[in-house]
Amino acid sequence: MKNKIISRIVFGIFIGIDIGLLMSIMLSYLSGNKIYQPAPDRFLQLFSNEITAMIASVFIWASIGTLFSVTSLIFTHTEFSISKMTVLHCIINYIFFVPLAVLAGWYSFDVIDLVSFTVIYIFVYFIVWIVFMLINKRYISEINAKLNK
């Protein structure tokens, strides 16, 4: 189990950085400013220079990737129902993701932003959950087809 957790942490770090970097490039491009911004202005203003802000962004992205990668181990507890695993995964990720999103400057720590964040989080979580359920349903059907041969 220890090796599984360590491999999830390493995987999460790299995936988090990759996704964070790609998202920041995409959002910088879509903003039309023709400059790269690793994070929103309110985050960048916390630092004396852009390099320090970029390093902080990388640590936040790595933390987010690690969070989602490690918490996916919840789905390996076969004594839980899929509903219980999903709710537990969603809540744990939400609890730890909110501070990271606020720290990254994506949202401020006020009621309106937290409600907005929560709605978006639940919507995205639901979409991702549906996609993974469909993928797993197809995978199970393929396994059953092979077993029935």
VENBEL-V924138 format. One record per helix or strand. SS is the DSSP state (H for helix, E for strand). FROM is the first residue (numbers start at 0). TO is the last residue. Records with the same first field share a line. If there is no record, write none. Layout:
SS=FROM-TO ; FROM-TO
This chain:
H=1-30 ; 40-43 ; 49-75 ; 81-102 ; 110-146
